[in-house]
Amino acid sequence: MNENRRPFIAGNWKMNMTAATGAALIEQLKPLVAGANCDVALCVPAILIPAMTEAAKGSNIKIGAENMHWAANGAYTGEIDADQLKEYGVEYVIIGHSERRQYFGETDETVNKRTLAVLANGMTPIVCVGETLTERESGVTNDVLTRQLTVGLQGVEDLTKIVIAYEPVWAIGTGRTATDEQAQETIAFIRSKLAELFCPNCAGKVRIQYGGSMNAKNCKGLMAQPDIDGGLIGGASLKTDFATIVNFDK
């Protein structure tokens, strides 16, 4: 963690929770994260955004979205547009999560279109990148990340307005986690690549999260790394354990 970059812990509820269970969890979390020295967000299913926004009122918990379409509106059944999110004060949108890539045909090109649309509408995209186990074992992790960054961030004028989440696909929901050293090495590579490809002067200001099974037990070690600025939290964000991660420095 770098003192010049404010830490950011974001939860990704995925396809979990109801209005009732989600609101109950937020009520439990509110006092537990009130004094956090980091930004805190919960990215929730679109149908829950209105209720969770109401539940989080008066707290430091921001409610984010798990996806957003690049079009302003139109015949895109099942998708969500920017105005629909902004109506509820959404500030953060997860873009290009590996599950979107794996199950729903997301590509580097569509990640780019969604990212640019989020930025154009004054919100912050959390852009996900990461390699599969096969890619890591084949030694092509850096090649994969370079491609994802080159295509996914094309046309982004100000890198400091995005958040990047490095999520090794082999560590998502598997209980396997990159070691502190592995996560730091790869995220340091991402930061160096941002400097090389886009902006030497602003790469050091971009917040990069680790997103592979960060939990209450391993968060302190991961957050102690100089290039890791936060976490994109899956399973642990569905429990009060999320507060322990948010309070990693206490």
JOSUL-V878586 format. One record per residue. N is the residue number from 1. RES is the residue in one letter. SS is DSSP state (2 for helix, 1 for strand, 0 for the rest). PSI is psi in whole degrees, 0 to 359 (NA if undefined). BURIAL is + if it has 24 or more other C-alpha atoms within 12 Angstrom, else -. Layout:
[[N/RES/SS/PSI/BURIAL] [N/RES/SS/PSI/BURIAL]]
//
This chain:
[[1/M/0/134/+] [2/N/0/133/-] [3/E/0/339/-] [4/N/0/351/-] [5/R/0/118/+] [6/R/0/127/+] [7/P/0/153/+] [8/F/1/114/+] [9/I/1/120/+] [10/A/1/136/+] [11/G/1/147/+] [12/N/1/103/+] [13/W/0/342/+] [14/K/0/219/+] [15/M/0/67/-] [16/N/0/163/-] [17/M/0/157/+] [18/T/0/176/-] [19/A/2/320/-] [20/A/2/311/-] [21/T/2/325/-] [22/G/2/315/+] [23/A/2/321/+] [24/A/2/318/-] [25/L/2/316/+] [26/I/2/321/+] [27/E/2/322/+] [28/Q/2/322/-] [29/L/2/327/+] [30/K/2/303/+] [31/P/2/335/-] [32/L/2/333/+] [33/V/2/4/+] [34/A/0/326/-] [35/G/0/22/-] [36/A/0/142/+] [37/N/0/38/-] [38/C/0/166/+] [39/D/1/144/+] [40/V/1/130/+] [41/A/1/152/+] [42/L/1/117/+] [43/C/1/120/+] [44/V/1/162/+] [45/P/0/144/+] [46/A/2/322/+] [47/I/2/341/+] [48/L/2/352/+] [49/I/2/313/+] [50/P/2/314/+] [51/A/2/321/+] [52/M/2/328/+] [53/T/2/317/+] [54/E/2/317/+] [55/A/2/327/+] [56/A/0/357/+] [57/K/0/139/-] [58/G/0/4/-] [59/S/0/177/+] [60/N/0/12/+] [61/I/1/119/+] [62/K/1/146/+] [63/I/1/127/+] [64/G/1/177/+] [65/A/1/161/+] [66/E/0/352/+] [67/N/0/162/+] [68/M/0/141/+] [69/H/0/157/+] [70/W/0/339/+] [71/A/0/150/+] [72/A/0/328/-] [73/N/0/181/-] [74/G/0/192/-] [75/A/0/73/-] [76/Y/0/74/-] [77/T/0/129/-] [78/G/0/354/-] [79/E/0/170/+] [80/I/0/136/+] [81/D/0/172/+] [82/A/2/316/+] [83/D/2/324/-] [84/Q/2/326/-] [85/L/2/317/+] [86/K/2/332/+] [87/E/0/333/-] [88/Y/0/14/+] [89/G/0/21/+] [90/V/0/133/+] [91/E/0/332/+] [92/Y/1/141/+] [93/V/1/124/+] [94/I/1/131/+] [95/I/1/132/+] [96/G/0/28/+] [97/H/0/148/+] [98/S/2/330/+] [99/E/2/328/+] [100/R/2/321/+] [101/R/2/316/+] [102/Q/2/316/-] [103/Y/2/337/-] [104/F/2/19/-] [105/G/0/17/-] [106/E/0/138/+] [107/T/0/171/+] [108/D/2/325/+] [109/E/2/318/+] [110/T/2/330/+] [111/V/2/317/+] [112/N/2/315/+] [113/K/2/319/+] [114/R/2/318/+] [115/T/2/313/+] [116/L/2/324/+] [117/A/2/320/+] [118/V/2/313/+] [119/L/2/318/+] [120/A/2/338/+] [121/N/0/16/+] [122/G/0/17/-] [123/M/0/172/+] [124/T/1/118/+] [125/P/1/138/+] [126/I/1/97/+] [127/V/1/120/+] [128/C/1/135/+] [129/V/1/158/+] [130/G/0/161/+] [131/E/0/158/+] [132/T/0/172/+] [133/L/2/318/-] [134/T/2/318/-] [135/E/2/319/-] [136/R/2/315/-] [137/E/2/337/-] [138/S/0/356/-] [139/G/0/22/-] [140/V/0/18/-] [141/T/2/310/+] [142/N/2/326/+] [143/D/2/317/-] [144/V/2/313/+] [145/L/2/320/+] [146/T/2/316/+] [147/R/2/314/+] [148/Q/2/320/+] [149/L/2/315/+] [150/T/2/313/+] [151/V/2/314/+] [152/G/2/332/+] [153/L/0/10/+] [154/Q/0/129/+] [155/G/0/357/-] [156/V/0/119/+] [157/E/0/330/-] [158/D/0/101/+] [159/L/2/333/+] [160/T/2/352/+] [161/K/2/2/+] [162/I/0/161/+] [163/V/1/139/+] [164/I/1/136/+] [165/A/1/115/+] [166/Y/1/115/+] [167/E/0/96/+] [168/P/0/118/+] [169/V/2/329/+] [170/W/2/351/+] [171/A/2/7/+] [172/I/0/116/+] [173/G/0/8/-] [174/T/0/347/-] [175/G/0/347/-] [176/R/0/138/-] [177/T/0/140/+] [178/A/0/144/+] [179/T/0/162/-] [180/D/2/318/+] [181/E/2/319/-] [182/Q/2/315/+] [183/A/2/315/+] [184/Q/2/315/+] [185/E/2/316/-] [186/T/2/320/+] [187/I/2/326/+] [188/A/2/323/+] [189/F/2/315/+] [190/I/2/316/+] [191/R/2/319/+] [192/S/2/326/+] [193/K/2/323/+] [194/L/2/319/+] [195/A/2/319/-] [196/E/2/317/-] [197/L/2/327/+] [198/F/0/301/+] [199/C/0/99/-] [200/P/0/328/-] [201/N/0/341/-] [202/C/0/353/+] [203/A/2/326/+] [204/G/2/352/+] [205/K/2/352/+] [206/V/0/132/+] [207/R/1/127/+] [208/I/1/120/+] [209/Q/1/158/+] [210/Y/1/134/+] [211/G/0/42/+] [212/G/0/86/+] [213/S/0/39/+] [214/M/0/135/+] [215/N/0/184/+] [216/A/0/334/+] [217/K/0/326/-] [218/N/0/359/+] [219/C/2/323/+] [220/K/2/316/+] [221/G/2/318/+] [222/L/2/317/+] [223/M/2/345/+] [224/A/0/349/-] [225/Q/0/142/+] [226/P/0/335/+] [227/D/0/0/+] [228/I/0/120/+] [229/D/0/7/+] [230/G/1/194/+] [231/G/1/147/+] [232/L/1/108/+] [233/I/1/125/+] [234/G/0/260/+] [235/G/2/321/+] [236/A/2/346/+] [237/S/2/356/+] [238/L/2/5/+] [239/K/0/169/+] [240/T/0/349/+] [241/D/2/334/+] [242/F/2/324/+] [243/A/2/325/+] [244/T/2/321/+] [245/I/2/316/+] [246/V/2/324/+] [247/N/0/39/+] [248/F/0/335/+] [249/D/0/11/-] [250/K/0/NA/-]]
//
